[in-house]
Amino acid sequence: MKSLILAFLAVALPLPAAAEGEHAHMSPYAGEQQREIKSLSAEDIAELKAGGGWGLAKPAELNGVPGPSHVLKMKRELALTADQERSVERIFEEMRNQAVVEGKNLLAGEAALDTAFRDGSIDPDHLRMLLRRIEASRASLRFVHLAAHLQMARILNEDQVKRYNELRGYTVNGHRQR
């Protein structure tokens, strides 16, 4: 009976190790090959199509320079004047309209890159051209969002900026974090 148990264990114990070996090289990208544009999630694509910030304005936002989208959401807490509110709405609409256009350009560039790899029609020169196009779009998109933050700095007063940063959680003990 002991020899039967030992024989069973000798056969059964390597199975988990063998099964583990099948997944030892599993990529963290597994499943993403089904994406419409391989380098972008569905959420990324939706954000770009909607003219959303996509985290591109963090240097302004996290250094205490407010963004128009958030200012509009907090207009009561910031006690915006009617003139300020109109200015912020105008800046936001211009930013979003420009971001939608640049977002579409970025998406088109990423789709072209994806297609070139899928079709095998890419060489180093074509790759360089596609990447330049994509990065120019990304830079333009980032400029649109960061420039809107710069405009906000001219519209809000010091107390409103301080309150904005408090409401966004960027202060510790009433002082802006650095």
N, C-alpha and C positions, 0 to 999 in steps of 0.2 A: 504494500500500500504506500509506504514511504517513497519507493522508487517511482510509483505512478504520479504522486504529488510533485516530486522533483522534476520529472519529465514534463508535466504540465506547466510548471513554473518556468522551466527553461524555454519552453515554446512561447508562453504568454507574455513574459516580461519584456522581450525585445519589441513587441508590437507597439506599445506606446512610443518608444524611441523611434521606431520606423515611421509611425504616423506623424510624429513631431518633425521628423526630417523632411516630410513632404511640404510642411509649411515654414520651414526654417528660412527659406529665401523669399517668403511672401513680402511683397512690396507694400509700403504704406499707401501707395497710389492705387492698389488693387481696387477695381470697381470704377475708378475715375476714367477708364478708357471708354466708358459709355457716355461721357459728357458730350454735349453739343460742341463746345470748344474745350479741348482737353485741359488747358491751363487755367480755366475759370469755372468756378462753381455756378450753379443755377442762381444762387444768391448774388454772386458777383455780377453776373449778367444782368439780373433785374435791377441792381443798384446802379449800374452804368447806364442802362436804358432810361432810368428815371431821373438821371442827373444827380444822383446822390453823392455824398462826399467820399465814400469808399476809403475813409481814413487818410485821405491825401492832405488834409489841412492840420494834421496833428502838431506840426511845429508851431503853428499860430495858436491853436486851441489850448495846447498844454503849456504854453508860455503866457497865458492870460489874455489873449486877443480873441474876443468873441466872434462867433459865426452867426450869420443872419438867420439861418434856419432855427437855431436854438433860441436866439433872441426873440424871434416871433412867437415861439412856443411859451416864452416866459415874459411876454410883454407886460402883463399885469404886475408880476413880481418885480419887474424892473422899472415900473411906472413910466413907460414910454409916453412921450407927448404925441399928439396927433401927427405933427410934422416928422418926428422921429419914426413913428410907425410907418408912415407913407414912404419915407426914405429906405427903411429896412425892407419893406415889401418890394420896392423897386430893385434894390440891390439883389434880393433873393431871386426874384423872377429873372433878372438878367443873368445871374450866376447859373441858375438851373437851366435856362435856355441854352446858354453856351456849353454847359456841362453835358447836356443831352447830345448836342452835335459832336463834341469831342469824344464822348463815351461811345457813340456809334462808330466814329473813326477808329478808336482803340479796338472795339469789338471786330470791326472789319479786318484790321491788321492781324489780330490774334487768329481769326478764322482763316485768313490767307496762309498764315504760318502753319496752322494745323493741317490745312489741305495740302500744302506743299510736302510736308512730312508724310502724310497718309498716301499721297500719290507717288511719292518717291521722285518728285520733280524738282528737288532742291539741291543746290550746290552751294559752296561757301559764298560766292558773290550774291546769289539770290537771297541766301540767309541774312547776310549783312544788310541788304537793302530792306528786307522785311523787318528786321529788328530796328533799323533806324526809323522806319515809318511808325512802328509801334511805340518806341520810346519818345519820338516827337509828339505823338498823340498823348502819351502819358504826361509828358512835361507840360503840354498845353492845358490838359485837364487839371493838373495840379495847380498851375498858375491861376486858372479860373477860380478855384476854391480858395486859394491863399489870398488872392487879390481882393476877394469879397470880405475876408477877415480884415484886411487893411482898411477897407472902406468903413467897416463897422467901428474901427478905432477912432475915426473922425466924427462919428455920429453920437456915440454914447459918451456920457460924462464919466468922470473918475469913479463916482459912487456907483453908477450903474455897472461899470466894468467890475468893480469889486464885488458887488452883489451877484453878478453873473457867475463869477468864479466861485463864490460861496455856494450858490445853487448847484453848480456843476460838480462840486466836491473837490475843487482844486486848492482848497485852503486848509491849513492846520492851525488851530487856535487863532483864527482870524487873519493869518498871514498867508499870502500866496506861496505855494510850494515852488521850489526851484529844482 
